[in-house]
Amino acid sequence: MSLIEVNRLEKVFKVFKREKGSLNVIKSIFKRKYEIIKAVNSITFNIEEGELVGYIGPNGAGKSTTIKMLSGILVPTSGIVKVDGKIPYLNRKENAMNIGAIFGQRSQLYWDLPVLDSFELYKKIYRIGNLDFKRNVEFYTELLDMQEFIKMPARQLSLGQKMRANIAIALLHDPGIVYLDEPTIGLDIMAKSKIRTFIKEVNKEKKTTILLTTHDMDDIEQICDRLIIIDKGTILYDDKLKAFKEKYNKDFMITVVFNNDIKTLPDTRFKIIKEDGPKKHILIKKDDLSFIEAVKFLSNSYDIVDLSYKEPEIEELIIGFISK
């Protein structure tokens, strides 16, 4: 049995349809018109214990709705959802004790209390034993580098410090599953790096299952092993991240600085997509040429000052995949 089981899950919202004009406003008092929105459309997937899964898609794709059904916040319209063998919306308390959640910049810290005092409150809420609490506070304080601010009030913390403390709170009770929604949003490079390293370390040490939703594709590439892409409530892709890159990474780009400012390349396998005088950004399909073949051809045909190679970013691949 998988840790998370989702089978033909659907969520439909009935939304009041507002029409312009005072007459229509009066009519709506007596007879309302509604629009049916299918936020999640018959999705199916299983997640095993210890997996690191990126659950991504554009705004309005159905990501947050799915997470809320997994958390027990929303009741599905139809289909089956089970988390650790339990139906979340029927077993809200039991489900809550086994999950941790971070939703963007929404803080679980108490504004005027030191971080450690907030930890103490969550210890009581989740009924964490003294030894487990002490061990986890020490473990997360070290991994998240919180020594300098753990006794400071939340109102004095930077955004990055708050995010680290919130992640620690979500994990204090040793949940088997953690839902992370934009855990690095608004953070600087160093803070992002610390959180990414921490997530991988917790997964390694505690076998915690992570479901990550984010618009930062660097998060996905550096943290996740598996990728689920959803759009308009429907799953478009569910497989290993490595397999996605191998299947959809069809091109590569080389940036060439020519000694002379050439205007065109007669060989159609080389497509100039951007140029700045003698500096050309050239797109090449992998089916047409390998990097070595491309370099050999250009070196033999032209006087080259400099040349560099670049694979497409994961974000570019995903945007291309969704929009095709």
C-alpha positions, 0 to 999 in steps of 0.5 A: 500500500502506498503512503498517499493514494489518489484515484480519480479524484475530483473537486468541483466548485459552484461559483456565483456568477456576477453580471454587470448592471443594476437590473441584473443585481436585483434579478440575482437576489431572486434567481442566482446564476452559477458557474461550475468550475472543475478545479481537479479533474479525475487525477490519479497518482500514488506516492511511496514513503520517502519520495521527494515529489515536485507537484507543479503547474501554472496558477489555477492548475489545481495544485493547492486544491489537491493539497487541501484535499490531502490535508483534509481541509477540502472534501472531494466531489468524487474519487478516492484519497487516502493518506497513510491508509486514512481518508483525510476529511473523515479522519482530520485529527489523525491525519493532522498528527501525521502531516506537516505543512508550509504554505508560502509566507504564512507564518505559524510563529507567534508575533511577540514570542521568541521562536523557542516559545512558539516551539513549546506551544506546538509541543503541547498541541502535538503532544510531543514527548520531552526527549523527542522535543529536545532531540528535534529542536537540537537537530533542526536548530543545527541543520537550519542554522537557527542558533542566532535567532531561536530566542528572538521574537518572531517580529524581529526575524528576517523573512529567511529566518521566519521561513526556517523557523516555520519549517522546523515547526512543521517538522517538530512532531516527526510527521511522515508527510510534509506538504511544502507550498513555495517554501523559498518564495521571496528568499535570497540565494543563501537562504534558498540554499540552506532550505533546499539542503535541509529538505534533502537532509531531513528526507535522508535522515528521517525518510520523510515524504515530501510533496513540493509545490513551487514556481521556482524550478531550481527548487524542483531540480535541486530537491525532487526525484519525481515530477508531477505536472498538472494543468487545468485540473488534469495530470499531464506528466508523472515520472522521474525528473531525469526521465522528463529531461531526457525525453523533452530536452531536444535542443541545446544552445551555443553562444559563439563570438565570431571574429567577423560579424557574420549575418547568417549561417548557411547551414539550416541546422544552426538557428540564430535566435539572438545576436549582439554584433559578432556574438550569436546565440545559436539553437541546435537540435540534438537530433541534427548535431551533437555538441562536438559535431557543431563545434567541429563544423563551426571551427573549420568554417569560421574564425571563432574568438569564443564559444560556450555551451548551455542546456535549456533550463528545466523551466524552459522545458516545462513551459514548452511541455505545458504549452505544446 
